[in-house]
């Protein structure tokens, strides 16, 4: 994701983050579903390539209810969150296998009048090249999406919702940056068929869920499935591995999570040098379809 490349159209990909998971107590569990990820456990170093595989055991419907209730309860308690982010994009794993990894920090704040998110990427690594410092910042306040690229000395602002009707941060970005597990159970229940995958030997106190996109899901044009690893202590997401309809893989890992601690208001203030060029696009000027300003599509 040099500058602002698009995943399918440019050699260096870029992608961004979150759907969050608050699932309802009753979920339809299908028969054996194809395509569960065989990615390494959430608490281990990421594999070079993530490939789908067949789960060989299906956990009964009743066994999921307590877990989904705990996930739902945990999501409701979140007022703020700070976490380290490791974001890997693999373009066409079976053919091109081009890989771009970004590392940074995620900030989220919920308030009475809405929510705010800031994502800082500090470094980038492409394929076999060494890791390089590169500062990219993304802000979203429910109305305006702002991208600041320090290498290009550019700030882009895109209106995503009416000023008087801001959207919840995690609900919106889930289409652009596949993070799930932080909003509410109704969304996942309506949009996915949910299956629990037996944990690997190394995945103690970790729950692995496979989310298969339903044919009428609002995500049907984005992903085919999302593998989700849930922390057995906090019941919040640790890792999300998403397979896009184009066959690309997005692997997001969250670590060093700090919940409900004070985040200074200035964290969400946008400050850029006066000599940066600026591009502003209002809602009326927004093109149809996905905008290309999130790290996954950027």
C-alpha positions in Angstrom: 0.0 0.0 0.0 2.3 2.6 -1.2 0.6 5.9 -1.4 -3.0 4.9 -1.9 -3.0 1.7 -4.1 -6.0 -0.5 -4.7 -5.7 -4.1 -3.9 -6.8 -5.5 -7.2 -5.4 -2.8 -9.4 -1.9 -2.2 -8.1 1.0 -4.5 -7.2 1.3 -3.3 -3.6 -1.9 -3.8 -1.7 -3.4 -2.0 1.2 -6.3 -2.8 3.5 -8.1 -1.6 6.7 -10.0 -3.0 9.8 -13.1 -4.1 12.0 -16.5 -5.9 12.3 -17.0 -6.6 15.9 -18.8 -9.5 17.5 -21.8 -9.4 19.8 -23.7 -12.5 18.8 -27.2 -13.5 19.8 -27.9 -16.5 21.9 -29.4 -18.5 19.1 -27.4 -19.1 16.0 -28.0 -21.3 13.0 -25.2 -23.9 12.8 -24.9 -25.6 9.4 -23.5 -28.9 8.5 -19.8 -29.3 7.8 -18.8 -26.1 6.1 -16.0 -25.9 3.6 -13.1 -23.5 3.9 -12.2 -23.0 7.5 -8.8 -21.4 7.7 -5.8 -23.5 8.7 -3.9 -20.4 9.8 -1.7 -20.8 12.8 -3.2 -20.3 16.2 -3.9 -16.7 17.2 -1.1 -16.7 19.8 1.6 -17.8 17.4 3.6 -16.1 14.7 1.5 -15.7 11.4 2.1 -18.2 8.6 3.4 -16.9 5.3 0.2 -18.0 3.5 -3.2 -18.7 4.9 -5.1 -21.5 3.1 -8.6 -22.8 3.6 -9.1 -26.3 4.9 -12.0 -28.5 5.9 -13.0 -28.6 9.5 -13.5 -32.2 10.5 -15.8 -31.7 13.6 -18.9 -29.6 14.0 -19.8 -28.5 17.5 -23.4 -28.8 18.5 -25.7 -25.8 18.5 -26.3 -25.8 22.2 -22.6 -25.7 23.0 -22.3 -22.3 21.3 -24.9 -20.5 23.3 -22.8 -19.7 26.4 -19.9 -18.5 24.3 -22.0 -16.2 22.2 -23.7 -14.8 25.3 -20.3 -14.0 26.8 -19.1 -12.4 23.6 -22.2 -10.3 23.5 -21.8 -9.2 27.1 -18.1 -8.3 26.6 -18.9 -6.1 23.6 -21.5 -4.1 25.5 -19.0 -3.1 28.1 -16.5 -1.5 25.7 -16.3 2.3 26.1 -12.7 2.7 24.9 -10.0 0.4 23.4 -6.3 0.8 22.6 -4.6 -2.2 20.8 -1.5 -3.0 18.8 -2.4 -4.0 15.2 -0.6 -6.4 12.9 -2.3 -6.3 9.5 -1.2 -8.7 6.7 -2.7 -8.6 3.1 -2.0 -11.5 0.8 -3.0 -11.0 -2.8 -3.9 -14.2 -4.7 -2.2 -16.6 -2.3 -2.2 -19.5 -4.9 -0.8 -17.4 -7.7 0.7 -14.0 -7.1 1.1 -14.4 -3.3 2.1 -10.8 -2.9 2.3 -9.9 0.8 2.1 -6.5 2.5 2.3 -6.2 6.3 1.6 -3.1 8.3 2.0 -2.6 12.0 0.5 0.1 14.2 -2.0 1.1 16.9 -5.8 1.2 17.0 -7.7 3.7 19.2 -11.5 3.6 19.8 -13.7 5.8 21.9 -17.4 5.5 22.5 -19.5 8.5 23.6 -23.1 9.6 24.1 -23.1 11.3 20.7 -21.3 8.6 18.7 -17.9 6.9 18.5 -14.5 7.7 17.1 -11.6 5.7 15.7 -8.0 6.4 14.9 -5.6 3.9 13.3 -1.9 4.7 13.1 0.3 2.6 10.9 4.0 3.1 11.7 5.8 0.5 9.4 5.3 -1.5 6.2 6.9 -4.6 4.9 6.3 -5.9 1.3 7.2 -9.4 0.2 10.8 -10.2 1.0 11.9 -6.6 1.4 12.9 -5.4 4.9 10.5 -3.6 7.2 10.5 0.2 6.6 9.1 3.1 8.6 6.1 4.6 7.0 3.5 6.8 8.8 -0.1 6.5 7.7 -3.0 7.7 9.8 -6.7 7.1 9.5 -9.5 8.9 11.5 -13.2 8.2 11.4 -15.8 10.1 13.5 -18.9 8.6 12.1 -19.2 11.2 9.4 -15.8 12.0 8.0 -13.0 9.5 7.0 -9.6 11.2 7.0 -6.4 9.7 5.6 -3.0 11.3 6.2 -0.1 10.1 4.2 3.2 11.6 5.5 5.2 10.1 2.6 3.0 11.8 0.0 2.4 14.9 2.3 -1.3 14.6 1.6 -4.5 14.7 3.6 -7.7 13.3 2.1 -11.1 13.7 3.7 -14.2 11.8 2.6 -17.7 12.4 4.0 -19.4 9.0 4.7 -22.6 10.0 6.4 -24.9 13.0 7.0 -23.6 15.3 9.7 -26.8 14.8 11.7 -26.8 11.0 11.2 -23.4 9.7 12.1 -22.8 5.9 11.9 -21.2 3.6 14.5 -17.5 3.3 13.7 -17.2 -0.5 13.8 -20.5 -1.0 11.9 -19.1 1.1 9.0 -15.5 0.0 8.7 -16.3 -3.7 8.7 -16.9 -3.4 5.0 -13.5 -1.9 4.5 -11.3 -3.2 7.3 -12.5 -6.7 8.4 -12.6 -6.4 12.2 -15.5 -8.2 13.9 -16.7 -8.7 17.4 -17.0 -5.2 18.9 -20.6 -4.1 18.0 -23.5 -6.4 18.6 -24.8 -9.9 18.1 -27.7 -9.2 15.8 -25.3 -8.2 13.0 -23.4 -11.4 13.0 -26.4 -13.6 13.5 -28.1 -12.0 10.4 -25.1 -11.9 8.2 -23.3 -15.2 8.9 -23.7 -18.9 9.5 -21.6 -19.5 12.6 -19.6 -22.6 13.4 -17.2 -23.4 16.2 -13.9 -25.0 15.1 -12.2 -27.3 17.6 -9.1 -25.4 19.0 -5.6 -26.4 18.1 -3.4 -27.8 20.9 -1.7 -24.5 21.3 -5.0 -22.6 21.5 -5.8 -23.0 25.1 -8.3 -20.4 26.4 -9.0 -19.4 22.8 -12.2 -19.9 20.9 -12.2 -20.3 17.1 -15.3 -19.4 15.1 -15.9 -19.7 11.4 -18.3 -17.1 10.0 -19.6 -18.1 6.6 -21.3 -15.2 4.7 -24.9 -15.9 4.0 -26.1 -15.5 0.3 -28.2 -12.4 1.2 -25.6 -10.9 3.5 -24.6 -7.3 3.2 -21.1 -8.6 3.1 -21.7 -10.9 0.1 -19.8 -8.6 -2.2 -16.9 -8.3 0.3 -16.0 -11.6 1.8 -16.8 -15.3 1.6 -15.8 -16.2 5.1 -14.1 -14.9 8.2 -12.2 -17.0 10.7 -12.4 -15.4 14.2 -10.4 -16.2 17.3 -11.8 -15.0 20.6 -9.8 -14.6 23.8 -11.1 -17.0 26.5 -10.6 -14.4 29.2 -11.9 -11.2 27.8 -14.2 -12.7 25.1 -13.0 -10.1 22.6 -11.3 -10.7 19.2 -7.7 -11.6 19.0 -7.4 -12.4 15.3 -9.5 -12.2 12.1 -8.6 -14.0 8.9 -10.9 -12.9 6.1 -11.2 -14.4 2.6 -12.4 -11.9 0.0 -14.5 -12.7 -3.0 -11.5 -12.0 -5.2 -9.5 -14.7 -3.3 -7.3 -12.3 -1.3 -6.6 -12.9 2.4 -6.7 -10.2 5.1 -5.1 -11.3 8.4 -5.6 -8.9 11.3 -4.1 -9.5 14.8 -4.9 -7.4 17.9 -2.6 -7.5 20.9 -1.7 -5.5 24.1 -5.4 -4.5 24.3 -6.3 -1.9 26.9 -10.0 -1.5 27.6 -12.0 1.3 29.2 -9.0 3.4 30.0 -8.9 7.1 29.4 -7.8 8.1 26.0 -6.9 11.8 25.7 -9.3 13.8 23.5 -6.4 15.1 21.5 -5.8 11.6 20.2 -8.7 12.0 17.8 -7.7 15.6 16.8 -6.4 15.9 13.2 -3.2 17.8 13.0 -1.2 18.1 9.8 1.6 20.4 8.6 0.4 23.5 6.7 2.3 22.5 3.6 0.3 19.2 3.1 -2.0 19.2 0.1 -5.6 18.7 1.0 -8.5 17.0 -0.8 -12.0 17.2 0.5 -15.0 15.2 -0.9 -18.5 15.7 0.4 -21.2 13.1 0.6 -22.7 14.5 -2.7 -19.4 14.0 -4.4 -18.8 10.5 -3.1 -18.6 7.9 -6.0 -20.8 4.8 -6.0 -19.4 1.6 -4.5 -16.5 1.2 -2.1 -14.2 4.2 -1.6 -10.6 3.3 -1.9 -9.3 5.1 1.2 -9.1 2.3 3.7 -5.9 0.4 4.2 -7.3 -2.8 2.6 -8.3 -1.0 -0.6 -6.2 2.1 -0.3 
